Amino acid sequence: MAVPNLQRSVVEQIVREVVVARFGAPGARAAAGPNPLVVNVSARHCHVSQEALDALFGKGHQLKPMKMLYQEGAFAAEECVTLIGPKSRVISNLRILGPCRPMNQVELAYTDAITLGFDIPLRLSGDIKGTPGCMLMGPKGFFEIKEGVIRAARHVHVSPADAAFYGVKQGDKMRLRIGGECGGTLDNILVRVDKSFKLEVHIDTDEGNGLAVGPDSKVELVK
């Protein structure tokens, strides 16, 4: 199969992943409530089932953690795949996040979707019914996911203690204020509550780049 020339957004993503691997993910921290607030910018990535992993990397393959993420047990794996979208447009080095999940999901920013020719919906992670599918390519083969390509809705992980402090519950929406010359306010931060969660907001690269979110950014989460 012929592979088209790498597009600028693909090159930018490769550079971004190298920087993240060397210096850590861009993020911002603020002290508030019982736990510090962390804002992290999630680059495009995918979650895969063991069935998909077997097809892409060989039967019985296990993900190798490259870097532990902020939420307990989550990690960026060493393994990457190539995403093949409409009209054979591709994104290389799509990072897999572990551990394996029961279903497959690809999370892109809108600029990624435009590059690939996708029309992707804004969805909460796990809500993939009726979403586009794609083909993934690994060193050992291909795996087609019938649905699961989304732009992940911005959200905040909160523990029950943090939820009580902010006066919110599962499914509520909050606002994130970001300081700086390019700062602004992001509405509709969806609240997800679990006793295992650390207080963390996830936004995508379009949002993070647009507001110049970095380690020194001043952030505030409000109801």
C-alpha positions as CSV (number, residue, x, y, z in Angstrom):
1,M,0.0,0.0,0.0
2,A,1.4,3.4,-1.0
3,V,1.9,5.8,2.0
4,P,1.5,9.5,1.2
5,N,4.1,12.1,2.2
6,L,4.0,13.1,5.9
7,Q,1.8,16.1,6.4
8,R,2.9,19.0,8.6
9,S,0.6,18.1,11.4
10,V,2.1,14.6,11.5
11,V,5.6,16.0,11.7
12,E,4.5,18.4,14.5
13,Q,3.0,15.5,16.4
14,I,6.2,13.5,16.1
15,V,8.2,16.4,17.4
16,R,5.7,17.0,20.3
17,E,6.0,13.3,21.3
18,V,9.8,13.5,21.4
19,V,9.6,16.7,23.6
20,V,7.0,15.1,25.9
21,A,9.2,11.9,26.2
22,R,12.2,14.1,27.1
23,F,10.7,16.8,29.3
24,G,7.3,15.5,30.4
25,A,3.8,16.5,29.3
26,P,2.8,20.1,29.2
27,G,0.6,20.9,32.1
28,A,-0.3,23.4,34.8
29,R,-0.8,23.0,38.5
30,A,-2.8,25.0,41.1
31,A,-3.2,24.4,44.8
32,A,-6.9,24.3,45.7
33,G,-9.0,22.2,48.0
34,P,-7.9,19.0,49.6
35,N,-5.7,18.1,46.6
36,P,-3.6,20.1,44.0
37,L,-5.3,20.7,40.7
38,V,-3.3,19.4,37.6
39,V,-4.2,20.3,34.1
40,N,-2.7,18.1,31.4
41,V,-2.9,18.3,27.6
42,S,-3.6,15.0,26.1
43,A,-2.0,14.4,22.7
44,R,-3.8,12.1,20.3
45,H,-3.7,8.5,21.3
46,C,-5.5,5.2,21.3
47,H,-6.8,2.5,23.7
48,V,-6.8,-1.0,22.4
49,S,-8.2,-4.4,23.4
50,Q,-6.0,-7.5,23.8
51,E,-7.5,-8.8,20.6
52,A,-6.4,-5.7,18.7
53,L,-3.0,-5.8,20.4
54,D,-2.5,-9.5,19.3
55,A,-3.3,-8.6,15.7
56,L,-1.1,-5.5,15.6
57,F,2.0,-6.8,17.6
58,G,1.6,-10.6,17.7
59,K,-0.3,-13.2,19.7
60,G,0.1,-12.7,23.5
61,H,1.9,-9.4,23.2
62,Q,1.9,-7.2,26.4
63,L,2.2,-3.5,26.5
64,K,5.5,-2.1,27.7
65,P,5.1,1.0,29.9
66,M,7.2,3.9,28.7
67,K,5.9,6.5,31.2
68,M,3.4,6.4,34.0
69,L,0.5,8.9,33.7
70,Y,-1.0,10.9,36.5
71,Q,-4.0,8.7,37.1
72,E,-3.2,5.5,39.1
73,G,-2.3,2.6,36.9
74,A,-2.4,4.4,33.6
75,F,0.6,4.6,31.4
76,A,1.9,5.6,27.9
77,A,3.2,2.5,26.3
78,E,6.3,2.1,24.2
79,E,4.0,0.7,21.4
80,C,2.7,3.0,18.7
81,V,0.6,2.3,15.6
82,T,-0.2,3.9,12.3
83,L,-3.8,5.2,11.9
84,I,-5.2,4.9,8.3
85,G,-8.1,7.2,7.7
86,P,-10.3,8.0,4.8
87,K,-8.7,8.1,1.4
88,S,-5.6,6.3,2.9
89,R,-4.5,9.4,4.8
90,V,-2.3,8.4,7.7
91,I,-1.1,9.5,11.1
92,S,2.1,7.7,12.2
93,N,3.3,7.1,15.8
94,L,-0.1,7.1,17.4
95,R,0.7,6.3,21.0
96,I,-1.1,3.4,22.8
97,L,-2.1,4.1,26.4
98,G,-2.3,1.2,28.7
99,P,-3.5,-1.0,30.2
100,C,-5.6,-2.8,27.6
101,R,-9.3,-2.1,27.6
102,P,-12.4,-4.1,26.7
103,M,-13.0,-1.9,23.6
104,N,-10.9,0.1,21.1
105,Q,-11.0,3.9,21.0
106,V,-9.0,6.5,19.1
107,E,-8.9,10.1,20.6
108,L,-8.0,12.9,18.2
109,A,-8.1,16.7,18.2
110,Y,-10.2,18.4,15.5
111,T,-7.1,19.4,13.6
112,D,-6.1,15.7,13.4
113,A,-9.5,14.8,12.1
114,I,-9.3,17.5,9.4
115,T,-5.9,16.1,8.3
116,L,-7.3,12.6,8.1
117,G,-10.6,13.6,6.5
118,F,-12.7,12.4,9.4
119,D,-15.9,14.0,10.7
120,I,-15.6,13.0,14.4
121,P,-18.1,13.7,17.2
122,L,-17.3,15.2,20.6
123,R,-17.9,12.3,23.0
124,L,-17.1,11.3,26.6
125,S,-14.5,8.5,26.6
126,G,-16.3,5.2,26.3
127,D,-19.3,6.6,24.4
128,I,-18.4,5.3,21.0
129,K,-21.8,4.1,19.5
130,G,-22.3,5.4,16.0
131,T,-18.8,7.0,15.8
132,P,-16.5,6.5,12.8
133,G,-14.1,3.6,12.6
134,C,-10.6,3.3,11.1
135,M,-7.8,0.9,10.3
136,L,-4.8,0.5,12.6
137,M,-1.5,-0.8,11.4
138,G,1.2,-2.4,13.6
139,P,4.4,-4.2,12.9
140,K,2.6,-7.6,12.8
141,G,-0.6,-6.7,11.0
142,F,-3.7,-4.6,10.7
143,F,-6.8,-4.3,12.9
144,E,-10.0,-2.6,11.8
145,I,-12.1,-0.9,14.5
146,K,-15.7,-0.5,13.3
147,E,-16.3,2.5,15.6
148,G,-14.5,4.4,18.2
149,V,-12.8,7.5,16.6
150,I,-13.8,10.5,18.7
151,R,-12.7,13.9,20.0
152,A,-12.7,13.4,23.8
153,A,-14.9,15.8,25.7
154,R,-12.8,18.0,28.1
155,H,-13.3,16.6,31.6
156,V,-12.0,16.6,35.1
157,H,-11.2,13.5,37.3
158,V,-12.2,14.1,40.9
159,S,-12.2,12.1,44.1
160,P,-15.2,12.1,46.4
161,A,-13.3,14.5,48.7
162,D,-12.7,16.9,45.8
163,A,-16.3,16.6,44.6
164,A,-17.5,17.6,48.1
165,F,-15.1,20.6,48.2
166,Y,-16.3,21.9,44.8
167,G,-19.9,21.0,45.4
168,V,-20.2,18.9,42.3
169,K,-21.3,15.3,41.4
170,Q,-20.8,12.9,38.5
171,G,-22.0,14.4,35.2
172,D,-21.9,18.0,36.4
173,K,-20.0,20.6,34.4
174,M,-17.4,23.1,35.6
175,R,-15.2,25.9,34.2
176,L,-11.5,26.1,33.9
177,R,-9.8,29.5,34.0
178,I,-6.4,29.7,32.5
179,G,-4.1,32.7,33.0
180,G,-1.5,34.2,30.7
181,E,-1.4,36.4,27.6
182,C,-3.3,33.7,25.6
183,G,-5.5,32.7,28.6
184,G,-9.2,32.3,28.7
185,T,-12.0,30.2,30.2
186,L,-13.0,26.7,29.0
187,D,-16.6,25.9,29.8
188,N,-18.3,22.5,30.0
189,I,-15.6,20.6,31.8
190,L,-17.4,17.3,32.5
191,V,-17.0,16.0,36.0
192,R,-16.1,12.3,36.5
193,V,-16.0,11.0,40.1
194,D,-14.2,8.0,41.4
195,K,-12.5,7.1,44.7
196,S,-9.3,6.2,42.7
197,F,-9.1,9.5,40.9
198,K,-6.5,12.3,41.4
199,L,-7.7,15.9,40.7
200,E,-6.8,16.4,37.0
201,V,-8.3,18.2,34.0
202,H,-7.8,16.7,30.6
203,I,-7.9,19.0,27.5
204,D,-6.7,18.2,24.0
205,T,-3.8,19.7,22.0
206,D,-6.1,22.2,20.2
207,E,-7.3,23.6,23.5
208,G,-3.9,23.5,25.1
209,N,-2.1,25.2,22.2
210,G,-4.8,27.8,21.8
211,L,-4.5,28.9,25.4
212,A,-0.7,28.3,25.7
213,V,-1.1,26.0,28.6
214,G,2.3,25.2,30.2
215,P,3.8,24.2,33.5
216,D,3.7,27.8,34.7
217,S,0.1,28.6,33.7
218,K,-2.1,29.8,36.5
219,V,-5.3,27.7,36.5
220,E,-8.5,27.8,38.5
221,L,-11.4,25.3,38.5
222,V,-14.8,26.7,39.3
223,K,-18.4,25.3,39.5
